[in-house]
Amino acid sequence: MRNTTSALKEDLFILILIIVSIPIVGEFKFFPLNSTFRVSFSPVLFLFFLFWVKRLPIPLYGIVAGISTVIFRVVLDCVLQSGFEFHQAFLINSPAFFYYLVFSCLFYLTKINNLHNNPLLMGTLAACIDILSSTCELVVRFLVLRNSISVYAFGLVSVIAIIRSFFVLGFFNIIQLNEIRTAANQQKEQNRYMLLLISNLYAESVQLKKSLTFAESITRDCYNLYESLKNNYSKLNEDELSQSLLKIAGQVHEIKKDNQRIYFGLSKMILSENSKDYMNIEEIGNIIIDTNKKYCVALGKNIDFSINIASGHIPDLHIYTVLSLINNLVSNSVESIENAGTIKIYISKIEDLIKFQVSDNGIGIPEKKKDLIFKPGYTTKYNKLGKPSTGIGLSYVKQTVTNLKGRILLESTYSSGETTFTIELPIKSLIKEG
């Protein structure tokens, strides 16, 4: 939609340029046939403009160019000639209208703008169109003004048409080639940047996988130690206990080192000149949807996502804060849906507040557990091996929302499985100051 609007604006701009420039350029002329038929630079410019048209119908340009040319020449004759007669001036200048009309119609019918990959055919067709249009103008001048037509006139018109058509095509192709080279260089730089980014992310993912393995191991060792202390406290000696705690401390230290390295590596990428801290809410929403769709595929689930952003101006928001909060809620919704379901995201601005709502039709939350889900360490999620998750997602969300002077609300009906989390934040906490 955005590309269509942009192309339409460009076409309207070209239309205005034609109205203004074609009549003026047409005054740089000469009369090779000793008659009212003129040769000028305006067909050169007209053909060049038509090569760039994308959306508006081509004949419209011919009609506009013809009308503006006739009006301009008649007005110019009125200003510069003594004893001006409107009827005579109109008869002399009106055949030019048929040149532009026939030229644009033939240009449209031959669909030259679909042949940019075949310059020779484009040039040949453009020359033929120019010859036929000039011939049409000569015929009209013969019928209206009794100007003579000869083989010499037709030959001269043909030579001029071929020269200016291939001149325009050559100039157009030089511009196109320059644009292609520029785009290719930009794409090359973008590809190089993406390859570097992907290689850096791959390195971080290796470290992250190692860190996750240690985290799982720590969770298991801590739970085993808990069971031992709970059931066999009297049988544990200080040596065994100290060794177990030292092992856990070493694993935590290893995770800390890995996470520090990952953090600094990711921070360097985030703070590069190609990134930005604030983004349009539609773009952030698309990132959230795309990320969690991939998460669904990884989990083998079939989930429909929808996002609704209320009308009204929402300024650019801090990307990482919004992503960290809403992604946590949406990923929780993904995990709460067993096989298939729907997740709805609603975003609105109410006075000085911005509201985010994430709804799903997963397993729901029992009434007695609603007070527990925001507590650190509480979880209902276990992997296939029975190992629990950390249970810090929702507690992190609540802490972050509280720090931003907002609030988080929960509505869930366990019987129907419908759950909605609502976050309300002062919008000033998410927008750029000043």
Secondary structure, DSSP 8 states (H G I E B T S, - for coil): -HHHHHHHHHHHHHHHHHHHHHHHHTTSEE-TTSSS--EESHHHHHHHHHTT--SS-HHHHHHHHHHHHHHHHHHHHHHH-TT--HHHHHHHHTHHHHHHHHHHHHHHHHTGGG-TT-HHHHHHHHHHHHHHHHHHHHHHHHHHH-----HHHHHHHHHHHHHHHHHHHHHHHHHHHHHHHHHHHHHHHHHHHHHHHHHHHHHHHHHHHHHHHHHHHHHHHHHHHHHHHHHHGGG--HHHHHHHHHHHHHHHHHHHHHHHHHHHHHHHHHTSTT--SEE-HHHHHHHHHHHHHHHHHHHT-EEEEEEEE-SS----EEHHHHHHHHHHHHHHHHHH-SSEEEEEEEEEEETTEEEEEEEE-SS---GGGTTTTTSTT----B-TTS-B----HHHHHHHHHHHTT-EEEEEEETTTTEEEEEEEEEGGGTS---
